[in-house]
Amino acid sequence: MNNKRKGFPPGMQQKLKINIDPDTLPPVVCAKCGWSVFIQANIIKRIDALHSPTGKPQPFIIPVLFCTRCETMFTSDNMIRIDEYQKLKKANTQ
């Protein structure tokens, strides 16, 4: 029995298509100030020629998000759902 998939070159995998309705996702806010608006920026690092696939130095771009209110960099560590933030804020005011 041949288990190879037809229509795909060797070594190429079929991409999984996932349909996600953004309206069903919980909003996230800045853990520091509770704001939900972020701006994208880039951190640029340099790849030396020795490690570069082209053999020449080249930039390595890392996209990051910053809170537009308090300018905190948004990471997976300080990402918090809005309902969790409201619970923390309420607990801290009591």
N, C-alpha and C positions, 0 to 999 in steps of 0.2 A: 504494500500500500504506500503510495507516494503522499507524504504530508506537506510537500512544498506548496506554497500559495502561488497561484498563477497571477500574472500581471504585475508582480513586484520583482525588481532586480535583486540578485543575491545580496544579502546584508541590509537591505532596506526594509524597514518595518512600516506597517500600516499605522497611520496616526489615528488615535482615538478621538472621536468627535463627541464633545459633551455640550449639551444645551443647558445653560444655566440662566434662569430668569433673575436679573439683578434686583427686581423688586422683592424677591423672597430672601435675599441676603441681609443679615443684620448690619446696620451701619456701624462703623468704627469711629472712634474719636481719639484725640490726643490724650494720653493718660495724665499729662501734666496739667492741661488747662480745660479739657473737655470740648475743644473746638473740632469741627468735622471738615474743615477745608484745608487742603494741603497743596503745595506747589512742588513740581518735579524739578530736580536739579541733577547734575552729574558730578561724580567724583571721577577724575581722570588720573589713571596711573600709567606708568610707562613700562612696556614690555621690552626688555633688552633684546638685541639682535640674536643672541644665542638661544633664547627661548621662543622667539617669534616664528610663526609658521612661514613667514616670507623671507626670513633671514635678515630682516632690517628692523630697526627699532620702530615700534608703533604704539599708539595709545590704546589703553584698555579702559573702556567706559563703564562705570557702575551707576545705574540710575538710583536715585534716592528721593525720598519725599520729606518735606519740611512743613510743619504746622505754620499756617499763615498768621496766627495770633502770637504764639510764644517762640516761634522759630526752632522748636525742638525737632531733631531728626527723627522721623517716623521709622521704627524698626519693629520686628516681630516681638521684641521684648516689651515695648511700650505701646503696643496695639491693644486697644480695649474696646469692647462693645459698648454702645451708648447706655444700654440698660445696666451694665456692670458699673460704669462710671457714675451713673445717677445713684446707685445703691451706696457706693463708696462715699460720694459727696454727702448724702443724707446721713450716713453713719458718723461722718466726721463733724457734722454740725450739731449732733445731739449730745 
